[in-house]
């Protein structure tokens, strides 16, 4: 009987014979690689992906030296990939955010210019209000200024020199983005000042001037959303010093 049992065990093989311990560095490297996502929150956490790269590199070296006794190569490679992705992405985020903010600012200013060129004063005024104070999408903005108070608000807006000039020129005005003058960005407010040139043919002569538009973005902590609005618009006869047209 004992001989049969021994034969069966030899046939089945030792269940533990295929077991290989997993590298502790590989496990630590994977966890540290996953934590590298914190580097996207703030660059102060860039030390995490740097440490993760070192840990996973050490894991791969030890697994290679002790192969095939030690397992965990895939874990180490995954941890290394996460560390590299998050570590390399973190420094690029401010640049990408700046590009996104500039695009948002130009888009809003473009809507403002288009509204005034089309004689839609109330729509242009909407661009200067916080997001949550504008009329509901699909509702005619003229209705919001139909009463006496609203008409006075529209009149004050239209009396601004830049607004008045654009309304007078209408679709004859050709607007061109010149460039960014200044940009200030923090966690709760962003301010972008851009310069635009306006040219038109009037009374047989070319009319040219500049409009400096200040766009701000505010974070509403209660709504947890950003509102982009045009805060200031100035008519300039000449571009600011240092700005190439």
URPE-V760251 format. One record per backbone hydrogen bond with DSSP energy under -0.5 kcal/mol. NH is the residue of the N-H (numbers start at 0). CO is the residue of the C=O. If there is no record, write none. Layout:
NH_CO + NH_CO
This chain:
4_0 + 5_1 + 6_2 + 7_3 + 8_4 + 9_5 + 10_6 + 11_7 + 12_8 + 14_12 + 16_13 + 17_14 + 18_15 + 20_68 + 22_70 + 26_22 + 27_23 + 28_24 + 29_25 + 30_26 + 31_27 + 32_28 + 33_29 + 34_30 + 35_31 + 35_32 + 36_33 + 37_34 + 38_35 + 39_36 + 40_37 + 41_37 + 44_41 + 45_42 + 46_43 + 47_44 + 48_44 + 49_45 + 50_46 + 51_47 + 52_48 + 53_49 + 54_50 + 55_51 + 56_52 + 57_53 + 58_54 + 59_55 + 60_56 + 61_57 + 62_58 + 63_59 + 64_60 + 65_61 + 66_62 + 66_63 + 68_65 + 70_20 + 75_71 + 76_72 + 77_73 + 78_74 + 79_75 + 80_76 + 81_77 + 82_78 + 83_79 + 84_80 + 85_81 + 86_82 + 87_83 + 88_84 + 89_85 + 90_86 + 91_87 + 91_88 + 92_88 + 92_89 + 93_89 + 95_91 + 96_92 + 97_93 + 98_94 + 99_95 + 100_96 + 101_97 + 102_98 + 103_99 + 104_100 + 105_101 + 106_102 + 107_103 + 108_104 + 109_105 + 110_106 + 111_107 + 112_108 + 113_109 + 114_110 + 115_111 + 116_112 + 117_113 + 118_115 + 119_114 + 120_118 + 123_119 + 124_120 + 125_121 + 126_122 + 126_123 + 127_124 + 128_125 + 132_129 + 133_129 + 133_130 + 138_135 + 142_139 + 143_140 + 144_141 + 145_142 + 150_146 + 151_147 + 152_148 + 153_149 + 154_150 + 155_151 + 156_152 + 157_153 + 158_154 + 159_156 + 163_159 + 164_160 + 165_161 + 166_162 + 167_163 + 168_164 + 169_165 + 171_168 + 172_169 + 173_198 + 174_172 + 175_196 + 177_194 + 178_194 + 180_192 + 181_192 + 183_190 + 185_188 + 189_216 + 190_183 + 191_214 + 192_181 + 193_191 + 193_212 + 194_178 + 195_210 + 196_175 + 197_208 + 198_173 + 199_206 + 201_199 + 201_204 + 204_201 + 206_199 + 208_197 + 209_235 + 210_195 + 211_233 + 212_193 + 212_210 + 213_231 + 214_191 + 214_212 + 215_228 + 216_189 + 217_226 + 218_187 + 219_217 + 219_224 + 220_218 + 223_219 + 224_219 + 226_217 + 228_215 + 229_126 + 230_213 + 230_228 + 231_213 + 233_211 + 235_209 + 235_233 + 242_239 + 243_241
